[in-house]
Amino acid sequence: MRRCWASIIVVKARPINVRTASGIASAYTVNLRSVNIGGIEVHNVQAAVLEGGFPQDVLLGMTFLSKVSMRHDSSILYLEQKI
């Protein structure tokens, strides 16, 4: 498994509570200028940043995934930039 590490500087954020598999957690809604994954760049992505170090894996939400094409072959998911 490949891991991505990022630094996020939060200028404006709104505190919220979110429901996770582990229960209720504190989070902040933010607007990311861009998200780049494997050369696919999506601008103006709404996101939620959870407090603490869990979960360690980043989850892609629909504000990103709705702007890419997805297809799968066996156990591999392919993402492609929408034109």
Buried (B, 14 or more C-beta within 10 A) or exposed (E): EEEEEEEEEEEEBEEEEEEEEEEEBEBBBBEBEEBEEEEBEBEEBEBBEBEEEEEEEEEBEEBBEEBBEEEEEEEEEEBEEEE
